[in-house]
Amino acid sequence: MNDPASSETRLRTTFNIKVNGRSTAISTVGQAHQFLTSVSAVEWMEFKSLHDQAMTALQAAADNAIMTVQATNAVRTLFVQAKLL
């Protein structure tokens, strides 16, 4: 099992999000995983189901690069619902 936080597997797109006035580009499984774990769990509470799905998909993509499409879609859905995109 690969560590998703250190995965350099590329997602299918680069997400450019703005948080607290700072722009952040997320283009790898590791970057997405680090972002989703660095934000307080309380802040993701409203989107718990989507957050859990995204984390599961990122873990799968870290283990198998074929899963990057599903991971990208899960992260996109979470970011859209959270109004980060």
N, C-alpha and C positions, 0 to 999 in steps of 0.2 A: 504494500500500500504506500503510494507516494504521498509526501506532505504537500497538500494543496497550497499552503502559504508560500512555498518556495518554487512552485511549478512555473515554468516559463512557457508553457503551452499557450499558444495564441488563441484568443477568442476570435469569433468570426467578424467582429467589428471592434472599433475603439469607441468606448463611451467617454464623452467629454461632459463631465458633470461639475456643477458649482456648488460647493458646500462652505458655508460661513464666509462667503465672499472670495473664496479661493477656487480656482479651476483645477481639476484633477483629470488626468487621462488614464483610463483603465483599458488595457489591451491584452492582458494575460490572465490566466486562471489565478495565478498567485496574487496579482494586484487586486483582482476582484475579491478574492478570499480575504486578503489583508484588510481591504476597505470594509467589507461586511462584518469582520470581527473587531475592527478598531472602533467602530461606532458603538455606543452603549446599547446593550440589549434592550433597555427601556425604550430607546428611540425606535427600535424595530418592532416593539410590542404590537402596534396596530397592524403590522404586516407580517406577523409571526409565521403564518402558513407559507406565504411567498418567500420569506427569508429562509425558512427551513428547506423549501424546494430548491432555492438557489444554492444553498450550501451543499445539499446532497448532489446536485448536478455538478457543482465545481469539484467535489471530491471524485465523482465518477470521471470527469474530464482529466483530472490530475492522474488518475490511474490508466485512462485509455483516451487518447487524443480524438478518437472517433466521436466521443461524447461532447465535443466542444459546441456543436450546433445546439444541443439541448441546454447546455450550460449558458450559452449566449442568450438563448430565448428566455431562460429562467431569470437571469440577471436583468435583462431588458424589461421583463414584466414587472419585476420588483421596483426597478428605478422609475418606470412610468407611473406605477401606482403611488409611489412615494413622492412623485412630482420632482424628481431629480433630473429628468430628461425633458 
